[in-house]
Amino acid sequence: MNITLSNDWSKVLESELAAPYMKELLGLIERKYDTATVYPGKEHIFNALHYTPFERTKVVILGQDPYHGPQQAHGLSFSVQRGVKVPPSLQNIYKELQADIGCPIPDHGSLEGWAKQGVLLLNTVLTVEEGSPNSHRGIGWERLTDAIIGALSARKQPVVFMLWGKNAEAKAAFIDADKHHLIVSAHPSPLAARKGFFGSRPFSRANAFLKDAGISPVDWSIRS
């Protein structure tokens, strides 16, 4: 398996993608696709980077790993393709979006519109086996995604990092909190949303920071 990035991420991640561990990781992932049902499809693994160039990234929403059900994952954290039932965590994100800034709850779960505006929808692990959450944890993806977060942290222009849940919060160690804005809360999953995600107002807080930094805010409304 080869990685081809058509935008500025290819230069930013050049040394990381050439590292020996990446060759080993991609070989392992290739074998897993041959022996198990793995999500997302190969062509979607790096969609977060394809949709949101490095220099255009304004906000990072960090997820854990892809959805593990059929036709759900397409390479953007928390997002599912149109026509697929909206998962519970995303339903809760939509509830908070409506409560925070009044956006109507959409009839689909695609967050591509956010990604195209500069919202990097990144999972810490980029693949998963069907019906087995966290099944590809610890095989090497975290090293790459830590490098992605670190590259954004080193960038001059500030970024908003939304860290939802303990796994995402752990990535704060790779972020310069003096330069960037961290919005940390509970995860939007049904088990945790009422423990601090609901009422956290991440969308209005993100836009307030972007405006103060002289960066155009995100239009968080999702078109039908």
Salt bridges, closest charged atoms under 4 A:
GLU14 OE1 - LYS11 NZ 3.28
GLU16 OE2 - ARG143 NE 3.78
GLU30 OE2 - LYS42 NZ 2.49
GLU43 OE2 - HIS44 NE2 3.46
ASP100 OD1 - ARG201 NE 3.09
GLU112 OE2 - HIS74 ND1 3.95
GLU129 OE2 - LYS32 NZ 3.59
GLU129 OE2 - HIS136 NE2 2.98
ASP146 OD1 - LYS171 NZ 2.70
ASP219 OD2 - ARG223 NH2 2.87
